[in-house]
Amino acid sequence: MSKAQALLDWVDARFPLTSTYKAHLSEYYAPKNFNFWYFFGSLALLVLVIQIVTGIFLVMHYKPDASLNAAG
């Protein structure tokens, strides 16, 4: 067993990352009749999550005074 495999086994024993990956991503059964709307909904959810995360960072770091800005 290589050191990389031993490290992966050690991490996997504490945090089941590989089994989660197999169950939800790599071996997940997907129907063959996907259409445009299925992917559009996934894309819309991804864009919503990106907007929420960037909005949180904007709220945390926004300074309304120009003299407090990094550029000013």
N, C-alpha and C positions, 0 to 999 in steps of 0.2 A: 504494500500500500504506500503510495507516495505521500509526501507531506501535504500537498494540496488536497488530496482526497481525505486525509486524516483531519485537516482543518475544516473541510466541508462537512464531514461527519460530525465533528464536534459542534459546529454552529447549528447543524440540522437537528441535533439532539436537544438543543436548547430553544431553538426557534425554527419551527418546521417550514422553512422556506421552500425547499424542493417539493415537498408533498403538496403544499398549497399551489405552487406553480403547476404541478401535474394535474391537480384536481380542477383548477379554474382556468388554465390557459392552454397548456399543450395537449391535454387529452380530453378537453371539453367537447362534448357532442354538439355540433352546430347543424341545424337543418339545412337542407340543400336549396330551399326556396327563399333564400334571403332576397330582399329587394332594396330599392333605393331608400325607402323610408326607414328601414332598420338601421342602415349606416348613418342616415341623416340624424336620427335621434341620438345615436352614440356620439356623433360629432357635436351636436348641440349641447349635450351634457358635458363634453370635454371643454367646450368654449365657456360654458357657464362656470365650471370649476376654475378655469384660468382667470376669468373675470373676478371671481370672488377672492381668489388668492392675491391677485395683483391689487385689488381694492383694499384688502387688509393691509398690505405693505404701504400703499399710498396713505391710508389713514394714520399709520404709525409714524411715517417719516415726513409728512407734508408740513411745511412751515409757510404760513400765509404772508409773513413779512419778508420783503425782498432783501433786507439787510441780514437776515438770518440764513439765507440760502447759501449753499456751497459755491454757486457761481457768482453771487453778488456780494 
